[in-house]
């Protein structure tokens, strides 16, 4: 019988990952920058319901920037749409 390895939580984040406090501050700053509105549809999205969307790859570009302009404040529907874009079906050949 095969043993499954025990997954342990990391005590400190990886070198390119923010701490929980840094992540929380980025959410607050981004929400305040757009006054609590989704940047795609304009819907009022409070801090507890909003999603922080990262514009670039986190591993390649790093998570934080000094001006926080690489983050978007989105509602749940728009955030889902950013990660799952609609696929346009290919036209059938006659």
C-alpha positions as a printed NumPy array, in Angstrom:
array([[  0.   ,   0.   ,   0.   ],
       [  1.35 ,   3.385,  -1.04 ],
       [  1.719,   6.116,   1.582],
       [  0.586,   9.598,   0.698],
       [  3.019,  12.312,   1.703],
       [  1.934,  14.761,   4.369],
       [  1.644,  18.31 ,   3.061],
       [  2.792,  20.895,   5.551],
       [  2.079,  24.611,   5.44 ],
       [  5.045,  26.856,   4.833],
       [  6.009,  28.995,   7.797],
       [  7.241,  31.808,   5.525],
       [  6.163,  32.642,   1.976],
       [  8.445,  31.952,  -0.958],
       [ 10.798,  34.745,  -1.974],
       [  8.487,  36.032,  -4.74 ],
       [  5.27 ,  35.693,  -2.7  ],
       [  3.853,  38.419,  -0.434],
       [  2.978,  37.872,   3.195],
       [ -0.68 ,  37.862,   4.264],
       [ -0.365,  41.446,   5.504],
       [  1.143,  42.636,   2.206],
       [ -1.616,  40.91 ,   0.263],
       [ -4.289,  42.51 ,   2.486],
       [ -2.722,  45.961,   2.038],
       [ -2.624,  45.518,  -1.75 ],
       [ -6.362,  44.682,  -1.704],
       [ -7.184,  47.766,   0.368],
       [ -5.03 ,  50.09 ,  -1.77 ],
       [ -6.476,  48.75 ,  -5.021],
       [-10.077,  48.995,  -3.743],
       [ -9.543,  52.566,  -2.56 ],
       [ -7.831,  53.56 ,  -5.826],
       [-11.004,  52.734,  -7.819],
       [-13.405,  53.754,  -5.029],
       [-14.852,  50.253,  -4.642],
       [-16.021,  49.769,  -8.231],
       [-15.198,  46.955, -10.63 ],
       [-12.742,  48.205, -13.261],
       [-14.431,  46.219, -16.063],
       [-18.184,  46.688, -15.56 ],
       [-18.352,  49.52 , -12.991],
       [-20.428,  47.525, -10.498],
       [-20.028,  48.528,  -6.834],
       [-17.768,  45.878,  -5.337],
       [-16.951,  46.24 ,  -1.634],
       [-13.691,  45.058,  -0.115],
       [-15.07 ,  41.73 ,   1.158],
       [-16.591,  40.795,  -2.227],
       [-13.971,  42.118,  -4.643],
       [-11.192,  40.189,  -6.332],
       [ -7.638,  41.4  ,  -6.823],
       [ -6.554,  40.436, -10.337],
       [ -2.86 ,  40.425, -11.219],
       [ -2.157,  41.792, -14.683],
       [  1.088,  39.886, -15.361],
       [  2.483,  36.513, -14.405],
       [  3.31 ,  36.595, -10.698],
       [  6.4  ,  34.424, -10.933],
       [  7.935,  36.257, -13.859],
       [  7.25 ,  39.858, -12.859],
       [  7.015,  39.634,  -9.076],
       [  3.9  ,  40.085,  -7.018],
       [  4.171,  43.637,  -5.728],
       [  4.993,  46.927,  -7.379],
       [  5.483,  50.219,  -5.615],
       [  2.511,  51.884,  -7.311],
       [  0.206,  48.802,  -7.351],
       [ -0.803,  49.622, -10.914],
       [ -0.4  ,  46.034, -12.035],
       [ -3.477,  44.965, -10.044],
       [ -7.098,  45.291, -11.127],
       [-10.096,  45.432,  -8.786],
       [-12.83 ,  43.218, -10.251],
       [-16.198,  41.778,  -9.242],
       [-16.48 ,  37.982,  -9.123],
       [-18.126,  37.693, -12.553],
       [-15.515,  39.838, -14.323],
       [-12.665,  38.056, -12.541],
       [-14.053,  34.711, -13.676],
       [-14.307,  36.09 , -17.214],
       [-10.652,  37.197, -17.166],
       [ -9.475,  33.698, -16.262],
       [-11.971,  31.863, -18.494],
       [-12.408,  33.851, -21.721],
       [-15.194,  32.782, -24.029],
       [-13.955,  30.569, -26.828],
       [-15.332,  31.482, -30.232],
       [-16.123,  28.296, -32.174],
       [-14.368,  27.87 , -35.5  ],
       [-16.472,  28.349, -38.641],
       [-17.328,  25.178, -40.504],
       [-15.9  ,  24.8  , -43.985],
       [-18.533,  24.312, -46.746]])
